[in-house]
Amino acid sequence: MSEPKAPTPAPGDTYKGWLFKWTNYIKGYQRRWFVLSNGLLSYYRTQAEMGHTCRGTINLATANIAVEDSCNFVISNGGTQTYHLKASSEVERQRWITALELAKAKAFRMQAESDDSGDDSTSPGAGQGAGSRNSEVQSTLRTLGSKVEDLSTCNDLIAKHGSALQRSLSELEGVRLGGETSEKIRQVTERATLFRITSNAMINACRDFLALAQAHSKRWQKALQAEREQRVRLEETLEQLAKQHNHLERAFRGATVLPPSQSNPAIDSKGPVPGKGDVSDEDEENEFFDACEDVQEFITVPADPKYHRRSGSNVSGISSELGMDDGTTSLDEQSLASSPESPQSQEVVPVRKRRSRIPDKPNYSLNLWSIMKNCIGKELSKIPMPVNFNEPLSMLQRLSEDLEYYELLDRGAKCQSSLEQMCYVAAFTVSSYSTTVHRTGKPFNPLLGETFELDRMQESGYRSLCEQVSHHPPAAAHHAISERGWTLRQEIALASKFRGKYLSIMPLGSIHCIFEKSNNHYTWKKVTTTVHNIIVGKLWIDQSGEIDVVNHRTGDRCHLKFAPYSYFSRDVARKVTGVVTDKNGKAHYVLSGTWDEKMECSRVMQSSRGGENGADGRQKTVYQTLKAKELWRKTPLPEGAENMYYFSTLALTLNEPEEGIAPTDSRRRPDQRLMEQGRWEEANAEKQRLEEKQRTTRREREREANRTANPAEEALIEDSISDSPLKSGHHDNYKSMWFEQQVDPMTGEPTHIYRGGYWEAKEQGDWDSCPNIF
C-alpha cells in the first residue's frame, strides 16, 4: 500500500484502499479492502468481491472516529459495530482519518439540515437511486415550465384576438340593425368575454402551480432521500440483528457441544476474554452453518484387487468370502444396468398425452421489504402473502412431487436383499429434493379439506391422494399405492421461521414406505430447507441436516447427511453422503452424490479405523469399496423451464384440468388457476375471498361445536388441549373426509392414515359428501 501520495479526498468523493481489520485473537489483523462512499464505510475480502459480497457496512453519520497510535484507529457507532483498523503507515492512516472526518461531517450536516434550508449538495445516503429521482423531478419541472410558457403565449394570443373580437362586436352593436340581430351579437360578446376570463384563470392557475413546484421541489427531493435513508438504516439494523442472533446460536452450540479437550488453551488460561471490536468477520461470512471443512465422517478407498474377479462378476464370491447370508447379496451389474432415465422394462402406452408447457411467468415487480418488515418472528403460514411470491401449485401438489422418481421404489420392490432395497429407498428420499434447487416460489397454502389426486395407475402403476387435514397448525396427509408392490404414506406439518436474512422451513412428521412382498417397513423424516437472501440478493435454496432411514423389520439402517453450503468447504455443493448398516452396525454400502443431480452406491469390502481425525478428535472410518454404481440421476428440466417457474416434467402436469376429480381438488382452485394464466391481480382478489370464506366457515364450525357440547365437555376439551403443542393454533373441530387419525404403531406419533373410499367414490361419481370449499 505504499502508493504515491494521493490528494486529500473532497467531501462526497469515493475513497478506497487496503486496511488491516481486527478479526479475533486467533487470526488477529486481516487485510481487507475498504470503500468509503456516500457516508458509508464498507469492506470486502478482496476487490473482486465488490460486485456481489459486502462483508460489513457502518454509517458514519452516527459513528465515532478515534486515533489509537501512529497507525491504528477505531470506528464505532455506539456498540453494535466497532472496527479496529490499522494502516500500513502514519501517512496512510492520516489520509483515511481526513477522508472519514470529511464524510462524517457531510453526512451529519445533511442529516441535521432543516427542510427549509438550501439543498445545494446531494445527500450522502441518497446514492445513485436518489440521484436518478432528483434528475427525474428536475426534468418534470422543466417540462411543466415549458408547457406553462406555451400556455402563456396562447393566453397572449387569446387576449389579443379576443379584444379585437370584442371591439368588432362593439362596433356592430352601434350599427342599427334588427332587434334579433342585436341580441345575437350581445350573446356572442358575452361568450367571448367569458372565454377570455376562463383562459386567464387557467393560465394563472398553471403559473401558481409552477411557482409552488419550484418553491417546494427541494423539500420533496429531500423527503424522498430521507425515506430512502430510513429504509437503508432499517435494512442494516435488521441484518445486524439477524447476524447477532446467528452468533448467539453458534455460541450456544459451541458451549454445549465442544468437548473440554478441544477448547483453546490460550483462552482457557485467561478466562472468557471479550473479543476486540465486533464478532469475527470470518464468522459473519459463514453465517448460519456450523460445518465448514469436516463434513465427511468417513473415507472411502478402492478395495484391494483380490476382491475383484477377472470376469468382473463377483457377487457370489464376495458373499462367501465375507461369510454373509445368502439373502444379503450385493447390488450386481444386472440390477444396476438399467439407467434411472430409461423406461420400465414393460412397455407402457400412456392413456393420454400430458401437457408439456404452461403460460410463461409474468414479469411483475413487487417491494418485498414492504411486506417482510411486518413478518419477522411470525409463522410463515400466518403471513398474508400476495401471489407474486407463489408458484401456481398447492402444497398438496408439491407433496405429490415426491413421487417423481417412483421407479426407484419399483426397483426396490424387486430386490431380494433388504440391504440392496435400503439403497434404493435412500436414493428415493434424496431424489425428492431434486425439484427444489431452483424452486424459490412458495406453494399455495391448501384450504382445510382441500385434496389432490395423482392417478398414474395405467401409465406408471401408482395412484396417490393428499388431503389438508389441519389448518392451524397446517398439516397434510398423503397416501400412495403401487400395483408393483409398495405403499407410501406420510403426514407432514411445516414449522417455519423468518429470521431476517433467511427463512427456515422444518418439516415435521414421518414418512413410511412398506413393501408387500418382503413386509419391510421403512420410516424416515425430512431435512430442513433454508431459503437465503430474503431481503437482499437473489434467492437460493439449501437443504441441510441428517436423515435416518430405518427398516423396522430387519433393523437395517441408512444414515444420510446433507452437508450445508459453506464458503470454506472444498467439497462439491449440495453433497449427500450415507452409510447402509445392518442391525449389528456393520457397514455394507456407502452412498454418495448430490441432492440435485445423482446418487451412487459402493459395496463395502472392508472397514477399519484410521486416516485423519474428525472434528471431534476421533479417527474416521476408512471403507474399502468396489467401483461406484449409479442409483439415480435427475432428469433434465424441460426446455424453457426458467420461464415456467422451473417446473419439472411431472410438475407441469399437476395442475392440468381433468374430468371426474373431486370438487375439493387443487386443480379446481380459482386463484391458483388465475395465477397460472398470468392474471395475478384477479388471483390476489380471489385468494383473499377464499381465505375470508375459510375463516367464516371455521367460525361457523366452532359455533356449531359450542352448541352441541355441554359446559362440562367444553371444560374437559380445554383441559385436554391446554398442554398440547397444538395450543398455539385453534381447535379445528374438523373431521377429515378420507383420512382418520390414529397412533402410528411404528413411531408412536399421532398421524392420519387413509381410511379408503376415495377411488370408489370417483368411479361412481359420488361427491355429494364433499364440502364446498372453493
C-alpha positions in Angstrom: 0.0 0.0 0.0 3.0 2.3 -0.4 1.2 4.3 -3.1 2.2 7.7 -4.5 0.9 10.5 -2.4 -2.8 10.9 -3.2 -4.7 14.2 -2.9 -6.9 14.5 0.1 -10.4 13.4 -0.9 -13.0 16.1 -1.2 -16.4 15.7 0.6 -18.5 13.2 -1.2 -15.7 11.6 -3.1 -15.2 7.8 -3.0 -12.1 6.7 -1.2 -10.8 3.1 -1.5 -7.8 1.2 -0.2 -6.4 -1.7 1.8 -6.5 -1.6 5.6 -5.9 -4.3 8.3 -9.0 -5.2 10.3 -9.0 -6.9 13.7 -10.9 -10.2 13.5 -10.3 -12.3 16.6 -7.5 -13.4 19.0 -6.7 -16.4 16.8 -6.3 -14.7 13.4 -5.5 -11.2 14.6 -5.5 -8.4 11.9 -6.6 -9.5 8.4 -6.1 -7.5 5.2 -9.4 -6.2 3.9 -10.5 -3.8 1.0 -12.3 -0.8 2.3 -14.6 1.6 0.3 -15.8 5.0 1.6 -18.7 6.3 -0.4 -21.8 8.4 0.3 -21.2 8.5 4.1 -20.9 4.7 4.4 -17.7 2.7 5.1 -17.9 -0.8 3.7 -15.3 -3.6 3.5 -14.7 -6.7 1.4 -12.2 -9.6 1.4 -10.9 -8.7 -2.0 -11.6 -6.1 -4.7 -13.3 -8.7 -6.7 -16.0 -9.1 -4.1 -17.2 -5.5 -4.5 -19.8 -6.6 -7.1 -21.5 -9.2 -5.0 -20.5 -9.7 -1.4 -20.2 -6.9 1.2 -18.8 -8.1 4.5 -19.9 -5.2 6.6 -21.0 -1.5 6.5 -21.0 1.3 9.1 -22.9 4.6 8.8 -20.5 7.5 9.5 -23.4 9.9 10.4 -23.6 8.5 13.9 -20.1 7.0 14.2 -17.2 8.0 16.4 -13.7 8.0 15.0 -10.8 7.7 17.4 -7.0 7.5 16.8 -5.1 5.0 19.0 -1.5 5.4 17.8 0.5 6.2 14.7 -1.1 3.6 12.5 -4.2 2.3 14.4 -7.7 3.9 14.7 -11.2 2.8 15.7 -14.6 3.5 14.2 -17.7 2.7 16.3 -21.4 3.5 16.1 -22.1 3.2 19.8 -21.7 -0.6 20.5 -23.4 -2.6 17.7 -20.5 -2.2 15.3 -16.8 -1.4 16.1 -14.0 -1.7 13.6 -10.4 -1.8 14.9 -8.3 -0.8 11.9 -4.6 -0.4 11.1 -3.0 1.4 8.2 0.4 0.5 6.7 1.9 3.8 7.7 1.1 7.0 9.6 0.6 8.9 6.3 -1.9 6.4 5.1 -3.7 6.5 8.4 -3.9 10.3 8.2 -5.4 10.1 4.7 -8.1 7.8 5.9 -8.8 9.9 9.0 -9.2 13.0 6.9 -11.5 11.3 4.4 -13.6 9.8 7.2 -13.9 13.1 9.1 -15.0 14.9 5.9 -17.5 12.2 5.0 -18.9 12.2 8.6 -19.2 16.0 8.7 -21.1 16.0 5.4 -23.3 13.1 6.5 -24.1 14.8 9.8 -24.8 18.1 8.1 -27.2 16.6 5.7 -29.0 14.7 8.4 -29.4 17.8 10.6 -30.3 20.2 7.9 -33.8 21.7 8.1 -36.5 21.2 5.5 -36.4 24.9 4.5 -32.6 25.1 4.2 -30.8 25.3 0.9 -30.1 21.9 -0.6 -27.1 22.6 -2.9 -25.3 19.3 -2.2 -26.5 15.8 -2.6 -27.4 13.8 0.5 -24.6 11.2 1.2 -27.1 8.4 1.8 -29.1 9.0 -1.3 -26.8 7.2 -3.7 -27.5 6.6 -7.3 -31.2 5.9 -6.8 -31.8 9.3 -5.2 -29.7 11.0 -7.9 -31.9 9.4 -10.6 -35.0 10.6 -8.7 -33.6 14.2 -8.4 -32.9 14.3 -12.2 -36.4 12.9 -12.9 -38.0 15.6 -10.7 -36.0 18.4 -12.4 -36.9 17.1 -15.8 -40.5 17.0 -14.9 -40.3 20.6 -13.6 -38.6 21.8 -16.8 -41.3 20.1 -18.9 -44.0 21.8 -16.8 -42.3 25.2 -17.2 -42.2 24.7 -21.0 -45.8 23.8 -21.1 -46.8 26.8 -19.0 -44.8 29.1 -21.3 -46.7 27.7 -24.2 -50.0 28.3 -22.3 -48.8 31.9 -21.6 -48.2 32.5 -25.3 -51.6 31.1 -26.1 -53.1 33.4 -23.4 -51.5 36.5 -25.0 -52.8 35.5 -28.4 -56.3 34.8 -27.0 -56.3 38.1 -25.2 -55.1 40.0 -28.3 -57.6 38.4 -30.6 -60.3 38.3 -28.0 -60.0 42.1 -27.5 -60.1 42.7 -31.3 -63.2 40.4 -31.5 -64.9 42.4 -28.7 -64.1 45.7 -30.4 -65.6 44.4 -33.6 -68.7 43.2 -31.8 -69.0 46.6 -30.1 -68.9 48.4 -33.4 -71.6 46.1 -34.7 -73.7 46.9 -31.7 -73.5 50.6 -32.8 -74.9 49.8 -36.2 -78.7 49.9 -36.2 -79.9 46.5 -37.0 -83.0 44.5 -36.2 -83.7 43.6 -32.6 -83.0 39.9 -33.1 -79.6 40.6 -34.7 -78.6 42.8 -31.8 -79.5 40.1 -29.3 -77.4 37.6 -31.1 -74.4 40.0 -31.2 -74.7 40.6 -27.5 -74.7 36.9 -26.7 -71.6 36.3 -28.8 -69.9 39.2 -27.0 -70.7 37.8 -23.6 -69.5 34.3 -24.5 -66.2 35.8 -25.8 -65.7 37.7 -22.6 -66.4 34.5 -20.5 -63.9 32.6 -22.7 -61.2 35.2 -22.1 -61.8 35.2 -18.3 -61.7 31.4 -18.2 -58.5 31.2 -20.2 -56.9 33.8 -18.0 -57.9 31.8 -14.9 -56.4 28.6 -16.4 -53.1 30.4 -17.2 -52.9 31.9 -13.7 -53.6 28.5 -12.1 -50.8 27.0 -14.2 -48.4 29.8 -13.1 -49.3 29.3 -9.5 -48.6 25.6 -9.8 -45.2 26.1 -11.4 -44.2 28.6 -8.7 -45.3 26.2 -6.0 -43.5 23.3 -7.5 -40.3 25.3 -7.8 -40.6 26.5 -4.2 -41.1 23.0 -2.8 -39.0 20.9 -5.2 -36.0 20.8 -2.9 -38.2 19.8 0.1 -39.8 17.0 -2.0 -36.3 15.8 -3.1 -35.1 15.8 0.5 -38.2 13.9 1.7 -37.5 11.2 -0.9 -33.9 11.0 0.2 -34.9 10.8 3.9 -37.3 8.0 3.2 -34.7 6.0 1.3 -32.1 6.6 4.0 -34.5 5.4 6.7 -35.2 2.3 4.7 -31.5 1.6 4.3 -31.0 2.1 8.0 -33.8 -0.3 8.8 -32.4 -2.9 6.5 -28.9 -2.5 8.1 -30.4 -2.8 11.6 -32.4 -5.9 10.6 -29.3 -7.5 9.0 -27.3 -6.8 12.1 -29.9 -8.3 14.4 -30.0 -11.4 12.2 -26.2 -11.7 12.5 -26.3 -11.3 16.2 -28.9 -14.0 16.5 -26.8 -16.4 14.4 -23.7 -15.6 16.5 -25.7 -16.4 19.7 -26.9 -19.6 18.3 -23.4 -20.6 17.3 -22.0 -19.6 20.7 -24.7 -21.7 22.4 -24.0 -24.7 20.3 -20.2 -24.3 20.7 -20.6 -24.1 24.5 -22.8 -27.2 24.7 -21.2 -29.4 22.1 -17.4 -28.6 22.1 -15.5 -31.1 24.3 -13.3 -29.6 27.0 -10.2 -31.2 25.4 -10.9 -29.2 22.2 -11.2 -25.8 23.8 -8.5 -23.2 23.1 -5.8 -23.4 25.9 -4.8 -19.8 25.4 -8.4 -18.6 26.0 -8.9 -21.1 28.9 -5.9 -19.7 30.7 -7.2 -16.2 30.6 -10.9 -16.9 31.1 -13.6 -15.6 28.9 -11.9 -12.6 27.3 -14.3 -10.4 25.3 -13.3 -10.1 21.6 -11.7 -6.8 20.4 -14.4 -5.0 18.5 -17.2 -6.8 16.8 -17.5 -10.6 16.2 -15.1 -12.0 13.7 -15.9 -11.3 10.1 -14.9 -14.9 9.4 -17.9 -15.9 11.5 -20.1 -13.4 9.6 -19.1 -15.0 6.3 -20.0 -18.5 7.5 -23.4 -17.4 8.6 -25.9 -20.0 9.9 -23.8 -23.0 9.2 -21.6 -24.9 11.5 -20.0 -27.3 9.1 -17.0 -25.9 7.2 -14.4 -28.5 6.3 -15.0 -31.7 8.1 -18.4 -32.7 6.6 -17.5 -36.2 5.6 -17.4 -38.6 8.6 -15.7 -41.4 6.8 -13.2 -42.0 4.0 -13.6 -44.4 1.0 -10.7 -46.0 -0.8 -10.7 -48.5 -3.7 -10.9 -52.1 -2.5 -8.0 -54.5 -2.7 -7.7 -56.2 -6.2 -8.2 -59.6 -4.5 -11.9 -58.8 -4.2 -12.3 -58.4 -7.9 -12.6 -61.4 -10.3 -11.1 -61.3 -13.7 -14.5 -61.7 -15.2 -15.8 -58.7 -13.3 -18.8 -60.7 -11.9 -18.1 -61.2 -8.3 -21.3 -61.2 -6.4 -21.4 -64.8 -5.1 -17.7 -64.8 -4.4 -17.9 -61.7 -2.2 -20.8 -63.1 -0.2 -19.0 -66.4 0.5 -15.7 -64.7 1.3 -17.2 -62.3 3.8 -19.4 -65.0 5.3 -22.7 -63.3 4.5 -26.1 -64.8 4.4 -27.4 -66.0 1.1 -30.2 -63.4 1.3 -27.8 -60.4 1.5 -26.2 -60.3 -1.9 -24.9 -57.0 -3.2 -26.1 -54.7 -5.9 -24.9 -56.6 -9.0 -24.2 -55.4 -12.5 -27.6 -56.6 -13.8 -29.7 -54.8 -11.3 -28.0 -51.5 -11.9 -27.6 -51.9 -15.7 -30.9 -50.0 -16.3 -30.4 -46.3 -16.1 -32.9 -44.3 -14.0 -33.8 -42.4 -17.1 -34.6 -45.4 -19.1 -38.3 -46.5 -19.3 -39.6 -49.5 -17.5 -39.0 -53.0 -18.8 -42.7 -53.3 -19.5 -43.9 -51.3 -22.5 -46.5 -48.8 -21.2 -48.7 -46.8 -23.5 -49.9 -43.6 -21.9 -53.6 -43.2 -21.8 -53.5 -39.5 -22.5 -50.9 -37.0 -23.7 -50.0 -34.8 -20.8 -49.2 -31.1 -21.4 -45.6 -30.0 -21.6 -46.0 -26.3 -21.2 -47.8 -23.7 -19.1 -48.1 -19.9 -19.7 -44.8 -18.1 -19.1 -44.4 -16.4 -15.7 -45.2 -12.6 -16.0 -42.5 -10.2 -15.0 -44.3 -8.3 -12.2 -42.2 -6.3 -9.7 -43.0 -6.2 -6.0 -41.5 -4.5 -3.0 -40.5 -7.4 -0.8 -39.3 -5.2 2.0 -42.7 -3.5 2.5 -44.2 -6.9 3.2 -41.4 -8.7 5.1 -40.7 -5.9 7.6 -44.0 -6.8 9.4 -43.4 -10.5 9.3 -40.3 -11.0 11.4 -40.8 -13.7 14.0 -44.1 -14.9 12.7 -45.1 -18.3 11.3 -44.9 -18.4 7.5 -48.4 -20.0 7.4 -49.9 -17.0 9.2 -48.5 -14.3 6.9 -50.8 -13.0 4.2 -48.8 -13.1 1.0 -49.7 -11.9 -2.5 -49.5 -14.5 -5.3 -46.3 -12.7 -6.5 -44.4 -14.9 -4.1 -46.2 -18.1 -5.1 -45.9 -20.7 -7.8 -49.2 -22.0 -9.4 -49.2 -25.2 -7.4 -50.5 -26.0 -3.9 -48.6 -27.6 -1.1 -50.5 -30.9 -1.8 -49.3 -30.9 -5.3 -45.7 -30.1 -4.2 -46.0 -33.1 -1.8 -47.1 -35.4 -4.6 -43.9 -34.4 -6.5 -42.1 -36.7 -4.1 -43.2 -39.5 -6.4 -41.3 -38.0 -9.4 -38.8 -40.9 -9.3 -41.2 -43.7 -8.3 -39.1 -46.1 -10.4 -36.6 -46.3 -7.5 -39.3 -47.9 -5.3 -40.3 -50.2 -8.2 -36.8 -51.5 -8.4 -36.6 -51.7 -4.6 -39.7 -53.9 -4.6 -37.9 -56.4 -6.9 -34.8 -56.7 -4.6 -34.1 -59.9 -2.8 -31.8 -58.3 -0.3 -33.1 -55.9 2.3 -29.7 -54.0 2.3 -29.9 -53.6 -1.5 -33.5 -52.4 -1.1 -32.4 -49.9 1.5 -30.0 -48.3 -1.1 -33.0 -47.7 -3.4 -35.2 -46.3 -0.6 -32.3 -44.0 0.5 -31.9 -42.8 -3.1 -35.6 -42.2 -3.3 -35.5 -40.0 -0.2 -32.8 -37.8 -1.7 -34.5 -37.6 -5.1 -37.5 -35.9 -3.6 -35.3 -32.7 -3.1 -34.1 -32.5 -6.7 -37.0 -30.4 -7.8 -36.4 -27.7 -5.2 -33.0 -26.4 -6.3 -34.4 -23.6 -8.4 -38.0 -23.5 -7.0 -38.0 -20.3 -4.8 -41.7 -19.8 -5.3 -44.0 -20.5 -2.3 -46.7 -23.1 -2.9 -50.3 -22.1 -2.2 -51.4 -23.0 1.4 -54.2 -25.6 0.9 -57.6 -24.8 2.3 -58.9 -27.1 5.0 -60.4 -30.1 3.3 -58.7 -29.5 0.0 -57.5 -32.6 -1.8 -55.3 -33.6 -4.7 -55.3 -36.9 -6.6 -52.5 -38.1 -8.8 -53.8 -41.1 -10.7 -51.0 -42.6 -12.8 -52.1 -46.2 -12.4 -52.3 -47.0 -16.2 -49.1 -45.0 -17.1 -46.8 -45.7 -14.2 -48.6 -48.2 -12.0 -49.4 -46.0 -8.9 -52.0 -43.6 -7.6 -51.8 -41.0 -4.8 -54.1 -38.9 -2.7 -53.4 -35.9 -0.5 -55.7 -34.0 1.9 -55.3 -31.0 4.1 -56.3 -32.4 7.4 -55.5 -29.4 9.7 -55.3 -25.7 9.2 -53.5 -24.4 12.3 -51.0 -26.0 12.5 -51.1 -26.7 8.8 -50.8 -30.5 8.1 -51.3 -32.6 5.0 -51.8 -36.4 4.8 -50.6 -38.3 1.8 -51.2 -41.9 0.7 -49.8 -43.6 -2.4 -50.1 -47.2 -3.5 -48.5 -49.0 -6.5 -49.5 -52.2 -8.2 -45.8 -53.1 -8.2 -45.8 -53.9 -4.5 -45.2 -50.8 -2.4 -47.2 -48.3 -0.4 -46.0 -44.8 0.7 -47.8 -42.7 3.3 -46.9 -39.6 5.2 -48.3 -36.7 7.3 -46.3 -33.6 7.0 -46.7 -30.4 9.0 -44.5 -27.4 8.3 -42.9 -25.3 11.0 -41.2 -22.2 9.6 -39.4 -19.2 10.9 -38.4 -15.9 9.2 -35.0 -14.9 10.6 -34.4 -11.6 8.8 -32.0 -12.7 6.1 -33.2 -16.3 5.6 -36.2 -18.5 6.0 -36.0 -21.9 7.7 -38.7 -24.5 6.9 -38.7 -27.6 9.2 -41.0 -30.4 8.0 -42.5 -32.4 11.0 -43.7 -35.9 10.7 -42.6 -39.3 9.5 -42.7 -40.9 6.0 -43.5 -44.6 5.7 -42.7 -47.0 2.9 -44.0 -50.6 3.0 -43.1 -53.3 0.6 -45.7 -56.0 0.3 -43.6 -59.0 -0.8 -40.9 -58.8 2.0 -43.1 -56.8 4.5 -40.1 -54.5 5.0 -41.4 -51.3 6.7 -39.1 -48.2 6.3 -39.5 -44.8 8.0 -37.6 -41.5 7.8 -38.0 -37.8 8.3 -37.3 -34.8 6.1 -34.4 -32.3 6.5 -34.5 -28.6 7.0 -35.0 -26.3 3.9 -33.4 -22.9 4.1 -34.3 -20.0 1.7 -31.4 -17.4 1.6 -31.3 -13.8 0.7 -34.9 -13.0 1.6 -34.2 -9.2 1.9 -31.3 -8.5 -0.5 -29.9 -10.5 -3.4 -31.0 -13.5 -5.4 -33.0 -16.1 -3.6 -31.4 -19.6 -3.3 -32.3 -22.8 -1.5 -30.2 -25.2 0.5 -31.1 -28.5 2.2 -29.2 -29.4 5.4 -29.5 -31.9 8.2 -29.5 -35.7 8.7 -31.9 -38.5 7.8 -32.0 -41.9 9.4 -33.9 -44.4 7.1 -34.8 -47.4 9.3 -36.1 -50.8 8.3 -38.2 -51.8 11.3 -38.4 -55.5 10.3 -34.7 -56.2 9.9 -33.1 -53.4 11.9 -31.1 -52.2 8.8 -30.3 -48.5 8.9 -29.1 -45.9 6.5 -27.7 -42.6 7.9 -27.7 -39.8 5.3 -26.0 -36.5 5.9 -27.0 -33.4 3.8 -24.0 -31.1 4.0 -25.0 -27.4 4.3 -23.4 -24.9 2.0 -20.2 -23.3 3.3 -17.8 -20.7 2.0 -14.9 -22.8 3.3 -15.8 -26.3 2.1 -13.7 -27.8 -0.8 -16.4 -30.4 -1.4 -19.0 -30.1 -4.2 -22.1 -28.1 -3.3 -25.3 -29.9 -2.1 -23.3 -33.0 -1.2 -25.1 -36.0 0.4 -23.2 -39.0 1.9 -24.5 -42.1 3.7 -23.7 -45.5 5.0 -26.0 -48.5 5.0 -25.6 -50.8 8.0 -27.2 -53.9 9.3 -28.7 -54.4 12.8 -25.3 -55.1 14.2 -23.9 -51.8 12.9 -21.7 -53.4 10.2 -21.4 -51.3 7.0 -22.4 -52.8 3.7 -22.8 -49.9 1.3 -21.6 -46.3 1.1 -23.8 -43.8 -0.7 -22.6 -40.5 -2.2 -23.8 -37.8 -4.5 -25.7 -34.6 -4.5 -29.4 -34.0 -3.9 -29.8 -32.0 -7.1 -28.1 -34.4 -9.6 -27.4 -38.0 -8.8 -26.7 -40.7 -6.1 -24.3 -43.6 -6.3 -23.6 -46.6 -4.1 -20.4 -48.6 -3.5 -20.2 -52.0 -1.9 -18.1 -52.1 1.3 -15.4 -54.8 1.2 -13.6 -53.9 4.4 -13.7 -51.2 7.0 -11.1 -50.0 9.6 -10.3 -47.1 11.9 -7.6 -44.8 10.7 -7.0 -41.9 8.5 -7.2 -38.3 9.6 -9.0 -37.2 12.7 -12.5 -35.8 12.5 -13.9 -32.6 14.1 -14.4 -34.4 17.4 -10.9 -35.7 17.6 -11.9 -39.3 16.8 -10.4 -41.2 13.9 -12.5 -41.5 10.8 -13.6 -44.9 9.5 -11.9 -46.0 6.2 -14.1 -48.1 3.9 -12.6 -50.1 1.1 -15.2 -50.2 -1.6 -15.9 -51.6 -5.1 -16.5 -49.3 -8.0 -19.5 -47.0 -7.5 -22.7 -47.8 -9.3 -25.3 -45.1 -10.2 -28.6 -45.5 -8.4 -30.4 -42.3 -9.5 -29.8 -39.3 -11.8 -32.0 -36.3 -12.1 -34.0 -36.0 -15.4 -33.2 -32.7 -17.1 -35.8 -29.9 -16.9 -37.9 -29.3 -19.9 -37.0 -26.6 -22.4 -37.9 -23.1 -21.2 -38.3 -24.2 -17.6 -36.8 -20.9 -16.4 -39.9 -19.2 -17.7 -42.2 -21.7 -16.2 -41.2 -21.5 -12.5 -38.5 -24.2 -13.1 -41.2 -26.9 -13.1 -40.2 -30.4 -13.9 -42.0 -32.6 -16.5 -44.2 -34.0 -13.8 -44.9 -30.6 -12.1 -46.1 -29.2 -15.4 -48.9 -31.7 -15.5 -50.0 -31.5 -11.9 -52.4 -28.6 -12.4 -53.7 -29.7 -15.7 -57.5 -29.8 -15.7 -59.0 -33.3 -15.5 -62.5 -34.7 -15.6 -64.1 -36.7 -12.8 -61.9 -35.3 -10.0 -63.3 -34.3 -6.6 -64.8 -30.8 -6.2 -62.2 -30.2 -3.5 -59.2 -31.0 -5.8 -56.5 -28.3 -6.0 -57.0 -28.2 -9.8 -60.3 -26.5 -9.2 -58.9 -23.8 -7.0 -59.7 -20.5 -8.8 -56.9 -18.3 -7.5 -54.3 -20.8 -8.4 -55.8 -21.2 -11.9 -55.8 -17.4 -12.4 -52.2 -17.2 -11.4 -51.2 -19.9 -13.8 -52.9 -18.0 -16.6 -50.9 -14.8 -15.7 -53.9 -12.9 -14.3 -52.2 -12.1 -11.0 -54.4 -9.1 -9.9 -57.5 -11.3 -10.2 -55.7 -14.1 -8.5 -54.9 -11.9 -5.5 -58.5 -10.8 -5.2 -59.7 -14.4 -5.4 -57.2 -15.6 -2.9 -58.4 -13.0 -0.3 -62.0 -14.2 -1.0 -61.1 -17.8 -0.4 -59.2 -17.0 2.8 -62.1 -15.0 4.2 -64.5 -17.7 3.3 -62.4 -20.2 5.1 -62.3 -18.0 8.2 -66.1 -17.7 8.1 -66.5 -21.5 7.8 -64.2 -22.0 10.7 -66.2 -19.6 12.9 -69.5 -21.4 12.0 -67.9 -24.8 12.8 -66.8 -23.5 16.2 -70.2 -22.1 17.0 -71.8 -25.4 16.0 -69.4 -27.3 18.2 -70.2 -25.0 21.1 -73.9 -25.5 20.7 -73.6 -29.3 20.7 -71.2 -29.6 23.6 -72.3 -29.1 27.2 -70.2 -26.9 29.6 -68.6 -30.0 31.3 -67.5 -31.3 27.9 -66.1 -28.0 26.9 -64.1 -27.7 30.1 -62.8 -31.2 29.5 -61.7 -30.3 25.9 -60.0 -27.2 27.1 -58.1 -29.1 29.8 -57.1 -31.8 27.3 -55.5 -29.3 24.9 -54.1 -26.8 27.4 -50.7 -28.5 27.4 -50.8 -29.7 23.8 -48.3 -28.5 21.3 -51.3 -27.5 19.2 -52.4 -25.0 21.7 -51.0 -22.1 19.7 -53.4 -23.0 16.9 -57.1 -23.1 17.1 -59.1 -26.2 17.6 -60.3 -27.0 14.1 -63.2 -29.3 15.0 -62.8 -30.7 11.6 -63.1 -34.4 10.6 -61.1 -35.4 7.5 -63.0 -36.9 4.6 -60.6 -39.6 3.5 -58.1 -40.0 6.4 -58.6 -40.8 10.1 -56.3 -40.0 13.0 -54.6 -43.0 14.6 -51.5 -43.6 16.7 -48.8 -44.9 14.5 -47.6 -48.3 15.7 -44.1 -47.9 14.4 -43.3 -44.3 15.7 -45.9 -43.8 18.4 -46.9 -40.5 16.8 -50.5 -39.4 16.1 -51.0 -39.5 12.4 -53.7 -39.5 9.7 -54.0 -42.8 7.8 -56.0 -43.3 4.7 -59.4 -44.9 5.5 -60.4 -45.7 1.9 -63.3 -44.9 -0.2 -61.9 -42.1 -2.4 -61.3 -44.1 -5.6 -64.6 -45.9 -5.2 -66.4 -42.5 -4.9 -64.6 -41.3 -8.0 -65.6 -44.4 -10.0 -69.2 -43.8 -9.1 -69.0 -40.0 -9.5 -70.4 -39.7 -6.0 -69.1 -36.4 -4.5 -72.2 -35.4 -2.5 -70.4 -35.6 0.8 -67.6 -33.3 -0.2 -67.6 -29.8 1.3 -67.9 -26.6 -0.9 -64.5 -25.0 -0.1 -64.0 -23.0 -3.3 
